[in-house]
Amino acid sequence: MNEKTLDFIEPDTSVKVLKVAGQKSSRKRILDMGLTPGTRVDVVRRAPLGDPVEFKLKGYNLSLRKREAETVLVEIVE
Protein backbone atom coordinates (compact mmCIF):
# COMPACT_ATOMS: atom_id res chain seq x y z
CA MET A 1 0.00 0.00 0.00
CA ASN A 2 1.06 3.55 -0.67
CA GLU A 3 0.04 5.20 2.62
CA LYS A 4 0.91 8.82 3.44
CA THR A 5 -0.56 11.68 5.39
CA LEU A 6 -2.68 14.19 3.49
CA ASP A 7 -0.14 17.03 3.89
CA PHE A 8 2.39 15.19 1.63
CA ILE A 9 0.04 14.63 -1.33
CA GLU A 10 0.74 16.72 -4.43
CA PRO A 11 -1.94 18.60 -6.42
CA ASP A 12 -3.86 16.70 -9.12
CA THR A 13 -3.71 13.49 -7.06
CA SER A 14 -6.68 11.47 -5.80
CA VAL A 15 -6.58 9.67 -2.48
CA LYS A 16 -8.84 7.63 -0.20
CA VAL A 17 -9.02 8.46 3.51
CA LEU A 18 -7.95 5.53 5.70
CA LYS A 19 -7.89 7.02 9.19
CA VAL A 20 -8.06 10.33 11.06
CA ALA A 21 -5.77 10.64 14.08
CA GLY A 22 -5.27 13.46 16.56
CA GLN A 23 -6.83 14.72 19.73
CA LYS A 24 -10.53 14.15 20.29
CA SER A 25 -11.76 17.68 19.52
CA SER A 26 -9.63 18.25 16.40
CA ARG A 27 -10.32 14.72 15.14
CA LYS A 28 -14.08 15.25 15.51
CA ARG A 29 -13.88 18.58 13.67
CA ILE A 30 -12.06 16.99 10.71
CA LEU A 31 -14.52 14.08 10.60
CA ASP A 32 -17.43 16.56 10.70
CA MET A 33 -15.97 18.31 7.64
CA GLY A 34 -16.42 15.07 5.68
CA LEU A 35 -12.95 13.52 5.85
CA THR A 36 -14.25 10.15 6.99
CA PRO A 37 -12.62 6.77 6.24
CA GLY A 38 -13.39 5.65 2.69
CA THR A 39 -13.93 9.15 1.32
CA ARG A 40 -12.26 10.02 -1.99
CA VAL A 41 -10.36 13.31 -1.87
CA ASP A 42 -8.79 15.22 -4.78
CA VAL A 43 -5.93 17.58 -4.01
CA VAL A 44 -6.68 20.80 -5.93
CA ARG A 45 -3.81 23.17 -5.09
CA ARG A 46 -1.44 24.51 -2.47
CA ALA A 47 -1.00 28.12 -1.46
CA PRO A 48 2.28 29.68 -2.69
CA LEU A 49 4.05 28.98 0.60
CA GLY A 50 2.50 25.50 0.89
CA ASP A 51 -0.09 26.29 3.55
CA PRO A 52 -3.12 25.92 3.35
CA VAL A 53 -3.96 23.14 0.90
CA GLU A 54 -7.26 22.98 -1.00
CA PHE A 55 -9.10 19.66 -1.42
CA LYS A 56 -12.25 18.63 -3.28
CA LEU A 57 -14.49 16.03 -1.66
CA LYS A 58 -18.18 15.18 -1.64
CA GLY A 59 -18.99 18.00 -4.08
CA TYR A 60 -17.32 20.88 -2.24
CA ASN A 61 -13.88 22.39 -1.74
CA LEU A 62 -12.17 22.37 1.64
CA SER A 63 -8.98 24.12 2.74
CA LEU A 64 -6.89 22.73 5.59
CA ARG A 65 -3.72 23.89 7.28
CA LYS A 66 -0.75 21.54 7.03
CA ARG A 67 -0.93 20.67 10.72
CA GLU A 68 -4.55 19.58 10.26
CA ALA A 69 -3.82 17.62 7.06
CA GLU A 70 -1.00 15.70 8.74
CA THR A 71 -3.52 13.93 10.98
CA VAL A 72 -5.30 12.31 8.00
CA LEU A 73 -3.81 9.01 6.78
CA VAL A 74 -4.61 8.31 3.11
CA GLU A 75 -3.70 5.97 0.26
CA ILE A 76 -3.25 7.07 -3.34
CA VAL A 77 -6.01 5.98 -5.73
CA GLU A 78 -4.78 4.91 -9.15
C-alpha positions as CSV (number, residue, x, y, z in Angstrom):
1,M,0.0,0.0,0.0
2,N,1.1,3.5,-0.7
3,E,0.0,5.2,2.6
4,K,0.9,8.8,3.4
5,T,-0.6,11.7,5.4
6,L,-2.7,14.2,3.5
7,D,-0.1,17.0,3.9
8,F,2.4,15.2,1.6
9,I,0.0,14.6,-1.3
10,E,0.7,16.7,-4.4
11,P,-1.9,18.6,-6.4
12,D,-3.9,16.7,-9.1
13,T,-3.7,13.5,-7.1
14,S,-6.7,11.5,-5.8
15,V,-6.6,9.7,-2.5
16,K,-8.8,7.6,-0.2
17,V,-9.0,8.5,3.5
18,L,-7.9,5.5,5.7
19,K,-7.9,7.0,9.2
20,V,-8.1,10.3,11.1
21,A,-5.8,10.6,14.1
22,G,-5.3,13.5,16.6
23,Q,-6.8,14.7,19.7
24,K,-10.5,14.2,20.3
25,S,-11.8,17.7,19.5
26,S,-9.6,18.3,16.4
27,R,-10.3,14.7,15.1
28,K,-14.1,15.3,15.5
29,R,-13.9,18.6,13.7
30,I,-12.1,17.0,10.7
31,L,-14.5,14.1,10.6
32,D,-17.4,16.6,10.7
33,M,-16.0,18.3,7.6
34,G,-16.4,15.1,5.7
35,L,-13.0,13.5,5.9
36,T,-14.3,10.1,7.0
37,P,-12.6,6.8,6.2
38,G,-13.4,5.6,2.7
39,T,-13.9,9.2,1.3
40,R,-12.3,10.0,-2.0
41,V,-10.4,13.3,-1.9
42,D,-8.8,15.2,-4.8
43,V,-5.9,17.6,-4.0
44,V,-6.7,20.8,-5.9
45,R,-3.8,23.2,-5.1
46,R,-1.4,24.5,-2.5
47,A,-1.0,28.1,-1.5
48,P,2.3,29.7,-2.7
49,L,4.0,29.0,0.6
50,G,2.5,25.5,0.9
51,D,-0.1,26.3,3.5
52,P,-3.1,25.9,3.4
53,V,-4.0,23.1,0.9
54,E,-7.3,23.0,-1.0
55,F,-9.1,19.7,-1.4
56,K,-12.2,18.6,-3.3
57,L,-14.5,16.0,-1.7
58,K,-18.2,15.2,-1.6
59,G,-19.0,18.0,-4.1
60,Y,-17.3,20.9,-2.2
61,N,-13.9,22.4,-1.7
62,L,-12.2,22.4,1.6
63,S,-9.0,24.1,2.7
64,L,-6.9,22.7,5.6
65,R,-3.7,23.9,7.3
66,K,-0.7,21.5,7.0
67,R,-0.9,20.7,10.7
68,E,-4.6,19.6,10.3
69,A,-3.8,17.6,7.1
70,E,-1.0,15.7,8.7
71,T,-3.5,13.9,11.0
72,V,-5.3,12.3,8.0
73,L,-3.8,9.0,6.8
74,V,-4.6,8.3,3.1
75,E,-3.7,6.0,0.3
76,I,-3.2,7.1,-3.3
77,V,-6.0,6.0,-5.7
78,E,-4.8,4.9,-9.1
